């Protein structure tokens, strides 16, 4: 039996479960993507220059998108050798990852994309085993 991978993903982390003939392995990958960038400094801002201390919305979005793309690339690198991939998650991250996988010419390996609420690592592993018939 070749390696099969199932993962649960949102914008904060990915939990990847690898299922092989010898057992399973669970790997956590944090995203380090921060949607709300913090103001610099440690005192409340006052005066006319406050706007200059907070990045504009479009630059914050570009930074966030770049952080997510690096995160998705790290997830793809970890599942690159899997012959079949199950993607689960509560929001849009699962769909964004699928698009990124297709851009990497691995789209034919995605067996299913499912909506799933927050799950514990054992619940994710059980769902992956069930999906792949193990």
C-alpha positions, 0 to 999 in steps of 0.5 A, spaced: 500 500 500 502 506 498 502 512 502 495 516 502 494 523 506 488 526 509 489 533 512 484 538 516 486 545 514 484 552 516 488 559 515 492 557 522 494 550 521 494 544 517 493 537 521 496 532 516 495 524 517 499 519 513 496 512 512 501 507 510 501 499 510 506 500 516 501 505 520 500 512 520 503 519 522 500 525 524 504 532 522 502 539 525 504 545 520 502 552 523 501 557 518 504 563 521 499 567 517 497 573 521 490 577 518 490 583 523 497 586 523 499 589 529 501 596 530 508 598 532 510 600 538 508 599 545 504 606 547 497 608 545 498 612 538 496 619 539 497 625 534 497 626 526 501 621 524 497 615 527 495 613 520 502 612 518 504 607 523 499 602 520 500 599 514 494 600 508 489 595 507 492 592 501 499 592 503 496 588 509 492 583 504 498 582 500 502 580 506 497 575 508 496 572 502 504 571 501 504 568 508 498 563 506 501 561 499 508 560 503 504 555 508 500 552 502 507 550 499 509 547 505 503 543 506 504 541 499 511 539 500 509 534 505 504 531 501 507 531 495 509 523 495 502 521 497 498 517 491 491 520 494 489 526 498 483 527 502 482 535 504 478 537 510 476 544 513 471 548 515 472 554 511 475 557 504 482 554 506 481 547 503 479 550 497 485 555 496 489 549 498 486 545 492 487 550 487 494 551 489 495 543 489 492 543 481 497 549 480 502 544 482 500 539 477 498 534 483 490 535 482 489 528 480 491 526 486 485 529 490 480 524 492 475 528 495 474 535 499 470 535 504 467 541 509 469 539 516 468 542 523 474 543 528 476 536 530 481 533 534 487 529 531 485 522 533 478 524 530 482 527 523 486 520 523 479 516 524 476 520 518 482 519 514 482 511 515 475 511 514 475 515 507 481 510 505 478 504 507 483 502 513 
